[in-house]
Amino acid sequence: MPGKEEVGRRERKKLQLREALITAAYELFAVQGFDETRVEDITEKVDVSTRTFFRYFASKEDVVLDYQEAEHQDFMAALSRRPPHEPALTALRHAAVEVVRGCENGSYGFNADRFMTLQELLRSHPLVRAKNLQNCVSRRDSVVALIARRMGTDPVQDIRPNVLVWALDYAHIAAHDLWKRDASAAYSDLLDEIFRIIEQGLNFPVCDDGRHEVLLGQPLLVGE
């Protein structure tokens, strides 16, 4: 029977191989594109068999989204740490921004290039988007339940906790759209700014002179 040290060594090797497959996949996705990258390309880069790949991942989409369970647990922990008196949307903002900044600073194996590739795939590739939506739906109830407990309400009878969690999704979509326009801005800073605007309320007044202002003070459309 193998000792604890031997078991620990085996587990470390498995984790190292898993990370090597993820790293190779992201590098190939960035250069070749998601559809153009075959599982065989990934395994060849790591020098393992396709059978080995499928022992770790069911599909290429699962490689892209491998980080999500750990990220979800960290998000829930960050949300649970927020002060009990803090308004629910503010607590969501702090927790979401904390986790995204962790990604930007290397959590879950991310670097700047991998993070950019991830965001592009999440928003633009139908298979990755569908798998991401499936994963989000499966985890949504736990976030709604935690928000409802903070609010002291029943999410079955009160739709507000669900609305807040949908606002979280919207904030990420809006942050990505802005980030695509100017990737020099930190995604987490854009997410924080969007959340703050939502917190202040979205029923913006109409400008009589036809001038329209948008997020971050940048004019999107200015009428003459």
C-alpha positions as CSV (number, residue, x, y, z in Angstrom):
1,M,0.0,0.0,0.0
2,P,1.5,3.4,-1.0
3,G,2.4,5.8,1.7
4,K,1.1,9.3,2.1
5,E,4.3,10.7,0.5
6,E,3.9,8.6,-2.6
7,V,0.2,9.5,-2.9
8,G,1.1,13.1,-2.5
9,R,3.7,12.9,-5.3
10,R,1.2,11.3,-7.6
11,E,-1.4,13.9,-6.9
12,R,1.1,16.7,-7.6
13,K,2.1,15.1,-10.9
14,K,-1.6,14.9,-11.9
15,L,-2.1,18.6,-11.1
16,Q,1.1,19.5,-13.0
17,L,-0.1,17.5,-16.0
18,R,-3.6,19.1,-15.8
19,E,-2.0,22.6,-15.7
20,A,0.3,21.7,-18.6
21,L,-2.7,20.7,-20.7
22,I,-4.6,23.9,-19.8
23,T,-1.5,26.1,-20.6
24,A,-0.9,24.4,-23.9
25,A,-4.6,24.7,-24.9
26,Y,-4.8,28.4,-24.1
27,E,-1.6,29.1,-26.0
28,L,-2.9,27.3,-29.1
29,F,-6.4,28.9,-28.8
30,A,-4.7,32.3,-28.8
31,V,-2.6,31.6,-31.9
32,Q,-4.7,29.2,-34.0
33,G,-8.2,29.8,-32.7
34,F,-10.5,27.6,-30.6
35,D,-12.2,25.8,-33.5
36,E,-8.9,25.3,-35.4
37,T,-7.2,23.7,-32.4
38,R,-7.7,19.9,-32.1
39,V,-7.4,17.9,-29.0
40,E,-4.5,16.1,-30.8
41,D,-2.7,19.5,-31.1
42,I,-2.9,20.0,-27.4
43,T,-1.7,16.5,-26.5
44,E,1.1,16.7,-29.0
45,K,2.3,20.0,-27.4
46,V,2.4,18.3,-24.0
47,D,3.6,14.9,-25.3
48,V,0.7,12.8,-24.0
49,S,-2.0,10.7,-25.6
50,T,-5.5,11.9,-26.4
51,R,-6.7,9.2,-23.9
52,T,-4.8,11.0,-21.2
53,F,-6.5,14.3,-22.2
54,F,-9.9,12.8,-21.8
55,R,-9.1,11.4,-18.4
56,Y,-8.9,15.1,-17.3
57,F,-11.3,16.9,-19.5
58,A,-14.5,15.9,-21.4
59,S,-14.0,18.6,-24.1
60,K,-12.0,21.7,-25.1
61,E,-14.7,23.9,-23.5
62,D,-14.0,22.2,-20.1
63,V,-10.3,23.1,-20.5
64,V,-11.3,26.8,-20.9
65,L,-13.6,26.8,-18.0
66,D,-11.6,24.5,-15.6
67,Y,-10.9,27.4,-13.3
68,Q,-14.6,28.1,-12.6
69,E,-15.3,25.9,-9.6
70,A,-12.4,27.3,-7.7
71,E,-13.4,30.8,-8.7
72,H,-16.9,30.2,-7.6
73,Q,-15.8,29.0,-4.2
74,D,-13.5,32.0,-3.8
75,F,-16.4,34.3,-4.8
76,M,-18.8,32.8,-2.3
77,A,-16.1,33.1,0.4
78,A,-15.4,36.7,-0.5
79,L,-19.2,37.5,-0.4
80,S,-19.5,35.8,2.9
81,R,-16.7,38.0,4.4
82,R,-18.5,41.2,3.5
83,P,-19.8,43.2,6.5
84,P,-23.3,42.1,7.4
85,H,-24.6,45.7,7.3
86,E,-23.3,46.3,3.8
87,P,-26.0,46.7,1.1
88,A,-26.4,43.6,-1.1
89,L,-25.3,45.1,-4.4
90,T,-22.3,46.7,-2.8
91,A,-21.3,43.4,-1.3
92,L,-21.6,41.8,-4.7
93,R,-19.4,44.5,-6.3
94,H,-16.6,44.0,-3.7
95,A,-16.7,40.2,-4.0
96,A,-16.8,40.2,-7.8
97,V,-14.0,42.8,-8.2
98,E,-11.8,40.9,-5.6
99,V,-12.0,37.7,-7.5
100,V,-11.4,39.3,-10.9
101,R,-8.4,41.1,-9.5
102,G,-7.1,37.8,-8.3
103,C,-7.4,36.5,-11.9
104,E,-5.5,39.5,-13.1
105,N,-2.8,38.9,-10.5
106,G,-2.3,35.2,-11.4
107,S,-5.0,33.3,-9.5
108,Y,-6.1,30.0,-11.1
109,G,-3.0,30.0,-13.4
110,F,-4.0,33.2,-15.3
111,N,-1.7,35.7,-16.8
112,A,-2.6,38.7,-19.0
113,D,-2.7,36.7,-22.3
114,R,-4.7,33.8,-20.9
115,F,-7.1,36.2,-19.2
116,M,-7.7,38.0,-22.5
117,T,-8.2,34.7,-24.4
118,L,-10.7,33.6,-21.8
119,Q,-12.7,36.8,-22.0
120,E,-12.9,36.6,-25.8
121,L,-14.0,32.9,-25.8
122,L,-16.6,33.6,-23.0
123,R,-18.3,36.3,-25.1
124,S,-17.7,35.2,-28.7
125,H,-17.6,31.5,-29.0
126,P,-21.0,29.7,-29.0
127,L,-19.8,26.4,-27.5
128,V,-17.8,28.1,-24.7
129,R,-20.7,30.6,-24.1
130,A,-23.2,27.7,-23.9
131,K,-21.0,25.7,-21.5
132,N,-20.4,28.8,-19.4
133,L,-24.1,29.6,-19.2
134,Q,-24.8,26.0,-18.1
135,N,-22.1,26.3,-15.4
136,C,-23.4,29.6,-14.2
137,V,-27.0,28.4,-14.0
138,S,-25.9,25.4,-11.9
139,R,-24.2,27.8,-9.5
140,R,-26.6,30.6,-9.5
141,D,-28.9,29.3,-6.8
142,S,-26.1,29.3,-4.2
143,V,-25.4,33.0,-4.9
144,V,-29.1,33.9,-4.8
145,A,-29.5,32.0,-1.5
146,L,-26.5,33.8,0.1
147,I,-27.8,37.2,-1.1
148,A,-31.3,36.4,0.2
149,R,-29.8,35.5,3.6
150,R,-28.0,38.8,3.7
151,M,-31.3,40.6,2.9
152,G,-33.3,38.5,5.3
153,T,-35.7,37.4,2.7
154,D,-37.0,34.3,0.9
155,P,-35.9,34.2,-2.8
156,V,-38.9,32.1,-3.7
157,Q,-41.3,34.9,-2.7
158,D,-39.0,37.9,-3.3
159,I,-37.5,38.3,-6.8
160,R,-34.9,41.0,-5.7
161,P,-32.0,38.5,-4.9
162,N,-32.4,37.0,-8.4
163,V,-32.4,40.5,-9.9
164,L,-29.2,41.4,-8.1
165,V,-27.5,38.2,-9.4
166,W,-28.6,39.0,-12.9
167,A,-27.1,42.5,-12.4
168,L,-23.8,40.8,-11.7
169,D,-24.0,39.0,-15.0
170,Y,-24.9,42.3,-16.8
171,A,-22.0,44.1,-15.2
172,H,-19.6,41.4,-16.5
173,I,-21.0,41.7,-20.0
174,A,-20.7,45.5,-20.0
175,A,-17.2,45.4,-18.6
176,H,-16.1,43.1,-21.4
177,D,-17.6,45.3,-24.1
178,L,-15.8,48.3,-22.7
179,W,-12.6,46.3,-22.2
180,K,-12.6,45.3,-25.9
181,R,-12.6,49.0,-26.8
182,D,-9.6,49.8,-24.6
183,A,-7.7,46.7,-23.3
184,S,-5.2,49.1,-21.5
185,A,-7.9,49.6,-18.8
186,A,-8.0,46.9,-16.2
187,Y,-11.1,44.7,-16.5
188,S,-11.5,44.8,-12.7
189,D,-11.6,48.6,-12.7
190,L,-14.2,48.7,-15.5
191,L,-16.3,46.1,-13.5
192,D,-16.0,48.2,-10.4
193,E,-17.0,51.4,-12.2
194,I,-20.1,49.7,-13.9
195,F,-21.2,48.3,-10.5
196,R,-21.0,51.8,-9.0
197,I,-23.2,53.2,-11.8
198,I,-25.7,50.4,-11.2
199,E,-25.7,51.1,-7.5
200,Q,-26.5,54.8,-8.1
201,G,-29.5,53.9,-10.3
202,L,-30.0,53.5,-14.0
203,N,-33.0,55.8,-14.5
204,F,-30.8,58.5,-16.0
205,P,-32.4,61.9,-16.8
206,V,-32.7,62.9,-20.5
207,C,-30.5,65.8,-21.7
208,D,-32.5,68.6,-23.3
209,D,-29.7,69.5,-25.7
210,G,-29.5,66.0,-27.2
211,R,-26.0,65.3,-25.8
212,H,-25.6,61.8,-24.4
213,E,-23.0,60.7,-21.9
214,V,-22.0,57.2,-21.3
215,L,-19.9,55.1,-18.9
216,L,-16.6,56.4,-17.6
217,G,-17.4,59.9,-18.9
218,Q,-16.6,59.1,-22.5
219,P,-19.0,60.6,-25.0
220,L,-20.5,57.8,-27.2
221,L,-22.7,60.0,-29.3
222,V,-22.7,63.8,-29.3
223,G,-25.4,65.6,-31.3
224,E,-24.6,68.8,-33.0
